[in-house]
Amino acid sequence: MHEHENCCSNHEKHEDREAIRRQVTEEIMAELDMESDPAGSWREAFEDAYYELQVEAIKEVLAKKHGKFIKKGADIMADYLISEIHDEACRAEAEDEMLEKMETLAEEQDEK
């Protein structure tokens, strides 16, 4: 029975190696197929440009149908985000001031 277990584990290892070898071969072949496409980069550029045209067309439709609503929403969000930035700047300033005061307090304590 011990010999049979050894045989099976070797067989499983062999199958694992074969599966890995097949996977690597498939990946290499897929890569070669992509490289053999003479229109490869042009095809990608075409698809990108086509997508950009779709985006532009959607933008035009949305602007016509919902432009005022979107602009009002953008104004509201811009005001909100600007106030967040301002609040963060105020917090940072307050933190700097607090740290300076704490350093001064620590220095005064060291002098005593």
HELIX and SHEET records of a PDB file:
HELIX    1   1 HIS A    2  GLU A   35  1                                  34    
HELIX    2   2 GLY A   40  GLU A  111  1                                  72    
END                                                                             
